[in-house]
Structures are given as structure tokens and as C-alpha cells.
Amino acid sequence: MAHAARVMPGGNTRTTSFHPPYPVVIERADGAWLWDVDQRRYLDLFCNGLSLIHGNNYAPAREAMQAAIQRGTAWAGASHPQIAFAESLQDRIRAMQLVRFTNSGSEAGMLAVKAARHVTGRPYIVKSIGAYHGSYPDLEAGLYGQGDVEGRALVAPFNDLASFERVMALHGPKVAAIVIEPVLVTGRVVPPAPNFLSDLQSLARRHGALTILDDCLMLRLAVGGSAEYFSLTPDLVVLGKFLGGGTPLGVFGGSREIMRIFDPTQRGCVFHGGSFNGNPVGCSAGIVTLRDLTVDRIAAMDAAGLVIRRALAEHAAELGLDVVISGIGSVAGIAFAADPMRHEDDPSALGVAALFHLACLSEGILIGPGGIMSLSTAHNSEALAHATAGLSAALEKVAELLASLD
């Protein structure tokens, strides 16, 4: 890490993977496992920020990329993999009648907002405090201690419909879209309250605003993503993360009426560039990745996620640790009551969560900063047994340390 710090600020190039005092340096990965430069093995319970749905180095995706790369990596035109991938997305997600590819979920979110503003002629977006939608300043409102962005973005607490209603009562005629993260993941894993998401959707429509569903993380909940899982009918959908099978790839899509604004054959079309948009390598990997994300595999991941959450909750109770265990499907989170600071507000903060993170590493488990965990289809019975044993041992180390401080 000292070497990395000489060329990158803090020795890393991605704040979300940083944890005190420094993150491990990974040399290779396969399936549910990672190895650092010292050849120490870790169970991967972060999956690169929930972006590896089939685990590391997924062989079918790797083989698809190897075949595609023989024909070239990018060109200024459509390709069979690009068209086939767009068709598979149409088949899975009803709202995506037409799609546009990007190189990340961040870009897809930015362009979905651009589309909403263009279609409605309105400047504002509304989003949840703590919801992460990528590295676009307007969508970073409500993160890292920030509030509203004057003239562009307004925020309200997740799961607090009354607060959203107050925002819309004041600014509704100027709101282009409500941007929905269906499950709050950044810092704390918080599922939506019953009817909250559908009520948000209805609220937007009452005020003539669009709904943008950011499904980068929660596409994992069902074959048709969280739109299917929560019975939503968004105007625009944003995807990224595991969509490219481990390659940088994003997509946004919606109704033909909305998406036609990007059609270059139409007068006054909205410009959208990107040299590597829909590149054949990423699309080839993405086709295989979505093909293999079946109902049965989703159910198996969800069952494993439930085992993790129950094991954490039961052992924390036995140890007398005041924690909140939350999650949904194949995603879990642990939050310690003794920590007043959320990770995304101060990634350098030292607290019980940081100690638990280090304790997990010492037990051969890599979780996400802030206590986020996710499962993939590669997490088999061996991985699950390692996870429950290691997480329990890490909780015991934290309990011992806290007891010594009393």
C-alpha cells in the first residue's frame, strides 16, 4: 500500500473500497475467493461492491469475452452481441422498451436524469438521503454530508413518504423525476417499508414527474429486477454493476416515447456519446451473465443471505452486542449502535464497524466497508460454512475488545 500511495491518493482509486488503516492488495480471485499479495485467502463477501453476481472470474463470462475479443474490442457501429443483449434486457424488464448502453451505472444514471429533464422541461430531481446513484454531482445530493443542490436536486429521508410529499408540495411543478433506489445500501442496508416505493411512484405521477428506478444493485432480486419484485412500473430504468459480467458496462432504458429523444434520425435529438458504449466484449459477457441469473439461482442466493443474517443476529445476541442486522435477498448489513457516523459520511472514521471489518479480515473474510455483505451464485456450502464461522469469530473478537474497554 505504501507503493500504491505514491501514485494514488490514499493508495486507492475508489473511495468505496477503502477502509482504515488501508485495504488489502489483491493479486487474484476465483469464484467466492480472493488471494492477496501474501497469498492469504479470503472469502469474498463484498463481490466488488455487489458487481460480481456469479463471483470472481466466472468461466462462462470469461470464455464469452475471450471469444469476442478475437474479433476486436470496440468499433463505431452496432454489433450482434449489442443487439442480442438489448433484446435480452427487453425480455427481462418490461419498462425497457428501448435501451442505450453506457460504460457504467454512473453514466446511465446521469443520462436518465438528462432524459427526464429534457422530456419534462423541469430542472429538479428528488432522491433519498443516503441513496447512491453514481459519481454525478446532482445524484450525490444527500451523500457525504451534502444536502440539496440548489436548482438541481432535492432530498428526503428514505422510507419517509411524508417528507417526500412535503418536497413535492413545495417544488412539484419543477421536478423532472423522483430517482428511486429500491433498497438503501450505502452505509446501512435498509429495505423499503411496505408500499413506500409504489407510493413514491404514485406521488411522482400526481405531480407530472417521471420515476427513475436505479436497479444497478437490486436487479439481483428477481429475473425482472426490483421492478418485478416490488411490482413497479418506472418510466426509466438504470442498470450497471454486474450487468457486464465483470466488465465496465451500464445501460438505461424506458418507453419508446421517452427514449426516442436519443434517436439521431429525429430532429432535435439529444446527444449521447461514448466511444465504448455497448462494446462487444462487455455485451458478450453480459448476455451470459443475465442468461445464468435464473429463478433457481436467485432463490439459492437469497437463502444463503438469510443464513448469514440469522447467524449474525443470533450470535450478536448471545454476545450481548447491540447491533442492527438488516438486508434483503442476497444482501446483508450489520450496523453497530456504538457507531454514530455512517461510513459514506466519513470513510476514514474509526469505530466498531471498522474494528469488525478488520476482525473479519483476520478470519479470512472480506466484507464491504460499513458492514455491507453480498452473496453470489458462487457461494456454495463450503463458502457459507466459512462465512458463518468467520463472521461469528469476528463478532467474538469485537465483543472481547469492547469488554476490555469498559
N, C-alpha and C positions, 0 to 999 in steps of 0.2 A: 504493500500500500504506500510505503514511502516513495517508491519509484513512481507509482501512479500519481501521487500528489505533486510531483514535479512537473507534470504535464497537464493535469486536470484539477480544477478547484475542488479541494476536499478529497481528491483521489478517486472521483467518480464522475460519471456524466449523466446521472439520473437521480434526482433527489429521493424518489420513492424507494430506491433500493439501499439508501444509506441508513445505517444505524450506529449508535455510539458503541465503542470508540471508533470502529471502522468495519466495513463489510469484508467478508472473506473474498479471496480471489479464486474464482472458479476456473478450473482447467478443462473439464469435460463433463458431459451429462448424458444419461441414457435412461429412458423410462421414468421411473419415480425417483431416480437417484442422481446426486451431484457429487463430484470429487473436486477438492480444492488443490492448490499447487503443492500442498504437502501430502497429497493422496489420501486425505481424510475423507470418508464418505458421509454424506448427509442425505436424509430423506427430504425430498423437495415438497414442502407443504405451502409453497407460495406460487409455484408454477409460473415464474417470471411475471408476477403481477396478474395472475389469472389468465395468462395469454397462451398457455400450452394445454389445451383441453385433453390431448392424448398423451401428455407427458413430454419428456425431452427426447429429441431425435427419433420421432415417430417414423418407423420404417416405411409405411406406405406413402407418407408425405415426402419423405426424403427421396424415395425412388421416383415419385412423380416429378420432383424438382430436377433430379438428375437427368431424366428423360427430356424434360422441357429445355434444360439449359444447353443441350446439344444443338438446339435449333436457334439459340440466341436468347438474350435476356430481356430485351425491350426494343420496340420499334414504334414508329409513328403511324399506327394503324390498328385496327381490331385484330383479334386472333380467335381461333376456335376455342381455346381454353377460356378466354374472356367471355365469349358469348355463352358458352356452356355454364360457366359459373354464375353469370347473371340469371340464366334460366333456372338454375337450382335455387337461387335466392328467391325468385318469384314464386317458385313452387312451395317453399317453406314458409314465407312470410307474406301474408295476403296484402298488407299495406304497400309492399314494394312492387308496384306495377311497372315502374321503370327505375333503373339504378344508374348511379355514377360511381366509378371507382376512384379511390384516393390512395395515399401511401400510409395513412394512419387514421385512427379514430379521431385524433385531434383535428385533422384536416376535414374529415367527414362532418364533425360537429360544427366547425366553422362554416362550412358550405351550406349545411342545413339551415343555420341561422341566417346566412346570406339569402337563401331562397325564401325563407319566411318573411324577411323584411321586404324583399322585392315584391312578393305576391300581395302582401297586405299594405305596403306603403307605410308601415309603422316602425318606429325606432327601437322600442324596448323588447327585451326578453325577460322572463321571470323564471327563476330557478330556486332550488333548495339550498339553504346554508349547509355547507359541508359536502355538497354533491360535486364530484369530479367529472368534468367533461373534456379534459384535454388542455393543452397549452395554448389557449386563446384568451386574451385578457378579458373579454366580455364574459366568457364562460368560467373564468376564475373568480368571479364575484362570489362572495360567501366562503372563500377559502383563504387559508394562511392569514387569518385575522382581518381580511378585507370585507367590506360591506357592499352597498350598491355602487354601481359605476354610473356616474351622472350622465343622464341622457341615453344610456345604452342597456343597463342591466339592473334588475331589482331582485332582491332575495327575500325568502321567508323560510321559517323552520320546516324541515321535513316532518311529515305526519301531522302538521298543524293546519288543517284546512281553513280555519277561521282567519289565520294570518294571511293566507293566500287570497282569501275573499276580500280582506281589507286592502291589500295591494291592488287587486283588480278593481275594486270600487273607486280607488283614487286615480288609477292610471290605465284602466281597461281600454279606452279608445286609442291609446298609444302603444299597446302591447301587441307585438307581432306573434309571439309564441310563448307558451309555457314549455320549458325544457324539463323532461321528466327522467330522473334516474330512478328506476323502479325499486331498487334496493340500495339504500345508502351504504357504501362500502368504505369510503375513505375515513380512516381513523377509528370508526366504530361500524360494525356490521349491523344495520338496522332494517329489518323487513318493513314493508308498508303496513299500516293499520288497515283493517277491513274497509274496503270501499274507498280508501284515500285516493288511489290512482284513478279510478273511474270518476270520482268526484272532481279531481283536478281536470280531467278531460272534459267533463261537462261544463266546468267553470270557464275554461278557455273558450268553448264554443258559444257560451252565452254572451261572451264579450267579443265575438268575432275574431278570436285569436286561434292560431294553429297549435297543435300539440306535436312536439318533437320528442320521440322516445329514444333515449340513448341506451341501446341494448348491447353495448360493447362487452360488458361483463356478464349480463344476465341472459344472453342468448342460450346459455347452458341450461336454463330451467326447463325447456321443452323444445321439441323439434322446431316449433314456430317461435321460439324465444318467449320473452316475458309478455309479448302481446297475446300470445296464445295462453300462457299460464295465468295471466290476470284478466283475460277477456277484454283487451283494449283494442281500439281502432284508431291508432295515431295517424296524423297527416303525413309525418315524415319519420323515418327510422334511421338511426345511425348505428353502424357496426364497425368493429375493429378487433383488437386483442387477438384472439385465437383464429380469427377469420382466415388468415393467410397461412395457416398451418405452420406457424413459427417464422414466417417472413413478414416484413412490414407491409400491411395492406389494410385498407379501410374501404367502406362503402356507405353511401347514403341513398335513400330512395323514398318514393312516395307515389302518389297518384299520377296518372298521365297528365292531368291538368296542371299540377304543380311542376312536375319535372320537365315539361315541355319548354320551360323558360331557358333550359340549357341546350336546346336543340339549335345547332348552328344554321339550320335551314329556315329558321323563323326570324323575322325582322325584330331587331332589338333584343336578341338573345343575351343571356347573362354569360360572361366569360368564365371559363373554368379550365385552367392549365394544369400541368403536372407531367413531367417527362416520363415518369414510371407508373402512371396511373394504369391499373389493370394489366400490369406486366404478366407475360405468360408463365413465368416461374411461380410467382405468388398465386396466380389463379389456378394453376395446376395443383399446387399443394392445397389450396382452399377447397377445391372440388372434392378431393379425397377426404379432407378433414371433416367437412359437413356430411359427406356420404356416410362416414363411420360414426357420426354422432347420432346414434339411434335411440329409440324409446327405451330399449333394454339397457343400453349403456348409461343413459341419463339416470335411470332408476337405480342402477348399481352405484353410481357416484353419489346420488342422494342418500342412499342407505349408508354408505361409508361416512358421509358427512354427519349423519345423525349419530353414528357410533362415536365419532370424535367429540361432538358436542356433549353427549351424555357422559362420556368418560371424564371430560374436563370438569363438568358441573359436579358430578358425584365426588371426584377426588378433591376438588377445591372445598366442598362442603365438609368432607372428612377432616381436612386440614384446618378448617376454620378461616379460610381465606375469603375475603369479601370481594367477589368478582361478579361480573355480568357475562354470561356465555350467551351468545346470540348467533344467528345465522339463518340460512335458508338453503334448501337443496344441498349442493356440494360445497357451499361456502360457510365458514365459521369465523367467529371472532371472540376474543377474550379481552375484557377491559377490567382493570383493577380500580377499585373505588378510591384507593390512596393516590391515584394519579389525577391531578386537576387539569393537566394540559393534554390536549389532543395532539397526536403525532403530526398531523398536517399543519397545525398551527406553529409548531416548533420541532422540526425533525431532529434537532440536536439535544432536545430535553432528556434529562436523565430522570428515571422514575422506576416504578415497579415493573412496568411493561418492558422497559429496556433491560432490566435485570432478568426478566423471564425470557426475553429474546436470547440473551447470552447463555442462559441456562439450557435453553433448547439446543443451541449450537454445540454446547459441551456434551449433549446427549445424542448428537448426530442428527439433528433436525433443523431445517431451515424454514422458518415461518416469515411472514411479511412484517415489516416494521409496523408497530401499533397493534400487533396481535391478530392480524388477518391471516387466515388459512384457507386453502382451497384444495380440492381433490381433483384428480384427472382419471381418465379411463385406465391409466397405467398403474393406479394404486390398487394392487392386489391384496390378498390376505396377509402376505408377508409384510408388505408396507404398512397395512393397517395395524398389525400387531406391534410393529416397531414404533408407529406413531403413538398409540395409546400408552405403551410402556415409557417411551421417552418423554412425552408431554407430562405424564404423571410424575416422573422423576424430576423434571424441571420445576413443577409446582412444589414438590417437596423441598428443593433447594431454596426456592424463594421463601417458603414458609419458615425454614430454618434461619435464613438471614434476617427476616423481619422479626423473628422471635429474639434473635440476639441483639437487636437494636432497642428492644423495649426496656 
